[in-house]
Amino acid sequence: MAPARRVKKERPWWVKQRRFVVPSTLRLKIGNLPEEIQVFYCFIVSKIVIESKKCPAMYHPIASKYFNDFVGSEYRDFLNVLVGWKIIEINEAYQNDAGKGFTKSYRLHPTALAASKVKLDFKKKVVQPLRDKSELKDDVAKFVHDNLKRLDVRTDLLRQNNVIDEVDAEDWAERIHFEAFNVHYSDKTKRLYHAAINMPKVARKNLILKADASVPLYEYDVKSCTPVILLGLANDPRKRPS
């Protein structure tokens, strides 16, 4: 008897495309450029839009490696053009008065900030799985990583309130789909980070269990609930609120 053929699972639609959220003023500037160049401009600006969505008037740090890894070593040329087009502004400072370095920061130019935001999609020529950069240095990290692998993302993503959250949620959905959890400890505080912590709340709404998607998932704010949990351990009535 011949062995049963393994059916290849169809990739979700949001894995097959690159999506960006940009000011409508950028779309007008790049409309006649080759698609690859359009993607580079959108990649840079979309990152700035998403990073600054809570406080758009402030500059927000973005590591040069983020731009370099995707655009290439000429990423600065693209940044300069975007400044000239009045799409972004750059805080060129990267050292404090003591000479210690920090990441350059960015925000939208006021003209671009005032413009409507639009979503631009580009079909991928090849769907490349994202790489998991997890550093499983101890049993805790391994335990967390094993449990993260129990998560999946709903195929039909939930509707978001705005186009910025929509693009952000799709980006994070792709990371979870490819299990790019990136479990690691921070250098200074030794706090454990991973994709489910770093992703915004709007993206976590799309998480499901692989074993049974009908089982509801709940989100808890550990910092807020811990003091309440500790009340159950307080035997002295004087330590409990009246």
N, C-alpha and C positions, 0 to 999 in steps of 0.2 A: 504494500500500500504506500503510495507516494505521500511524503510529508506535506502538511497543509502549508500553502504559501502565506507568508507574512504580509499582511496588508499595511502599506505605508500610510501613516496618519497624515491627513491633510493639515498643512500649516494654517493658522488663523490668518485672516486677511491683513491684520495689522502688523504681521511679521514680514509681509512681502513688500512693504513700502517704507520709505523714509518720510517722516512727517515733520513739519516745522510750523511755528506760529510767528508771524512777522508783521510789522506795520504795513499797511497798504501802500505807503510811500516807497517801500523797498521793492514791492512787486512791480511798480511802474519803472524802476531803475534797471531791473535785471531782465525784463521781459524778452529782450532780443539777444540775450547772451546764450552761449552754449549751455546745455543742461547741467553739465558737470560744474561749471563755474557758478551757475545759479545755486546749486546745492551747497557749495562752499560758503557763499554769502548767507544763505538761509541758516546753515549750521551755526555760524557765529552769532547772528542776530537772534535766532530762536533761543539760544542758550542765555543770552542777556535778558530777553523778555521773561523767560521762566524764572531765572534767578532773582529778578527784581520785581516780581509781580506783587509782593506784599508791600514793599517800600520803593516804588519806582523812582522817587526823587533822589534816593541815595545811590552812591557808587557801590557795586558789589564785586568782590574779588573772584576772579576766575583764573586758574593756573594756565600759564602759557602752554604747558604740555597738552592740555585739553584741545587747544586749537591746533597745535603742531601735529599731534597724532592723526588728526583727520584731514586737515587742509594741507599740511606739509610745512617745510621751513619758511616758505614765502607767505605764511599767514599774516605777517605784519603788513604786507602790501595790501591785503584785503581789508585789514583794519583801517589803514590810512584812507582807502577809498571810501569806506563807510563813514568815516569822520567828515570827509569832503562832501559827501552826499547829505550830510546832516541827519544820519540815521542813528549814530551812536556818539557818545562822548567817552573819553578815556582819562582816568586819573593816572598820569604817568609816574607818580611817586611810587617808589618801591623800597624806600628806606626811611626809617624814622630818624630823629635827631641824634640818636645814639649809634646810628650806622647799622642797625639791625634790619634785615630785609623782610619784605612781605610781598604778597601777590598783588600785581596791578589790578585795578578795579574798573568797572564799566557800568554805564547806564544808557538808556535811550536819550537821544537828543529831544528837547521839548517838542519839536515839530513831529517827530516820529511817535512820541509818547501820546500826543493828542490825536493821532490818526487811528482809524479803526484797525483792529487786528484780524488778520486772515490766516487761514490754514492752507499750506501748500504741500501737496503730496508728490512724491517722485517714486516711480516703480523701481524696485531693486532689480538689477540684472541677475544677481546671484544672492540667495539668502544664506548669509554666513552666520552660523551660530555664535552667540556671544560667549566669551571665555570667562569662566568663573575664577576670580583671583583670590579665593578664600585662603586664609592662612590658619590652618587647623593645628595650633601649637599646644593645645591641652585638651582634656576630656570635655570641658565645658564647651569649647568652640566646636568640637566634633559633635557633641550632643545637639547643639543649636543647629548645626549644618544638617544633620540627619532629619531633624524635625522640619526645617525649611523645605526639604525635598518632598515633604508630604503636601506642599502647597501647589496649586495650579491657578490659572486665570480663566475666568469665564470667556468663552469664545465671543459672545456678544457683549461688549463692554457697556457699562452703564452710561447713560447720558449725563454729561457734566453741565454745570451752569454757564460756562463760558469756554471759548475756544482755547484759551491758554491752559486751563485745567484738562481739557480734552486731549491736547497734544502731550501734556505732561503724563497723564494717565496711560496713554498708549505706549510711551517710551518705557515706563516702568513695567507695563504688562509684558513687553518683549523681554526684559531682563528676567522676569520670573519664569516665563515660558522656557527660556534657555538655561534656567537654573544658575544664572550669574549672580549668586547671592553675595559674594565678596565679604565673607565673614572675616573680621580682623579686629585686633585691639588697637586703640588709639595710642600714640607714642607717649603722651603726657599723663593722661588720667588712667590709662589701662582699661578704659571702658570698652565693652564689646559692641561693635557695630555690624550691621548687615543690611541687606536690601529692604527687608520688611520694616526696619526702623527708619531708614533714611528716606523711604518713599513718602510722598505726601498723603494725607488722609484720603484725598479724592481717589488716589490710585489703590489704596488698600481695600476700598469698597469692592473691587473686582476680584479679590482673592477668594478661592474656593479650596476645598479638600479634594485631592485626587481620588481618594477612596470613595467618597460620596459627596457630590456637589450639593446635595439637598441639606446637608448638615450646616446649620448657620454658624458663622464665625463672629466672635465678639472682640471688640477692641477695649483694652483697659489702660488707663493712665497709671502706671505703676507708682510714679512719684506721688500722685494724689491719693491713691487708695491705700498705700502702705500705712500711714498714720491711723487710718480707720481699722485696718486689720490688726494693728498693735493694740487697739483698745480691747480686743477680745482676750489679750494676754494680761491685762491689768486687773489684778485681784484686789488691790487697794481702792476702795470707793472714792478716796480723795483724788485719785489719778484719773477718774472718769468724769466726763462732763455732766453737769446737772441737767 
